[in-house]
Amino acid sequence: MDGYKPEANFRGKTKVLNLDNYNGELDVLPEWSFDGSSTQQAEGHSSDCLLKPVGVYPDTTRKRAYIVVCEVLNPDGTPHASNDRATIEDDPEFWFGFEQEYVFTQNNRPLGFPESGFPAPQGPYYCAVGSGRVVGRHIVEEHMDVCLDAGLSITGVNAEVMLGQWEYQCFGKGAKKAADDMFVSRYLLHKICEKYDLIVDIHPKPVKGDWNGSGMHCNFSNKAMREVGGKDMFMAICEAFRPVHKEHIAVYGSSNEERLTGDHETQSIDEFSYGVSDRGASIRIPISVPENWKGYLEDRRPASNANPYKVAARIIKTVNSADVSV
């Protein structure tokens, strides 16, 4: 990821290595470097930034290729200021499920929208099937297949509330692995869309007016939530989010105020709430949880353009601060 703000962009280049019987081992891959002055991560007079391999995935869009996730380091080997992955206090007992919403766009309009005006109002598009109700399914399913072949933990896809809007879900155990999978899945979606001349728009409010925005809802749990549980525990965790609402919003993506308005299945960005099966709340308690008060919670505030490393790190910090005893 580069150093652009408010959101970083994907960057990538190809390195050819002659390795005997290579099967995705991380420890045999060398560090590399790149010109940080071209990515807003260094000055021209001292432009080298280091690439530290931290994850490997088969690149099923190419022959004999792998995608190598890299952290950006300073020349002295310390994490670069843009390296959000290095800041996570990772805990394998935390599980995350990201719900990535996005919109296919072409010529600055969502795919399926007429050249002027708008399609029929929202209603028939969510989880729909049939021409006129969904567009881009072949790309969505190609992306899902490529991700699954690469070993990414994609757990589902569906058409969303606005025409041209889709969602996929990505699950992972441990914050870094979950966020790595999320980032690689985004990278592959952008790459696949190149050949269709489409843009993947992850702005949280891609179309102004009476149209749903795009989020990256984050489902989360730790071992105690899954195995010990209890209503008091879940209430304490939910309440722990209340005093740090602004701190969460600060790392949940830019322009999120355009999406979190209190309408279109959102809570206002200035308010915090939680409730069972409430998609208009900041934190939704899934309907299955009160059966025995075990399971997970859904933070509905992260925007579609949010950085999953920042989201996961902030959630871990808040959950760990909750006044619970197990």
Secondary structure, 3 states (H helix, E strand, C coil): CCCCCCCCCCCCCCCCCCCCCCCCCCCCCCCEEEEHHHCCCCECCECEEEEEEEEEEECCCCCCCEEEEEEEECCCCCECCCCCHHHCCCCCCCEEEEEEEEEEEECCEECCCCCCCCCCCCCCCCCCCCECCECCHHHHHHHHHHHHHCCCCEEEEEECCCCCEEEEEEEEECHHHHHHHHHHHHHHHHHHHHCCCCEEECCCCCCCCCCCCCEEEEEEECHHHHHCCCHHHHHHHHHHHHHHHHHHHHCCCCCHHHCCECCCCCCECCCCCEEECCCCCCEEECCCHHHCCCCCEEECCCECCCCHHHHHHHHHHHHHHCCCCC
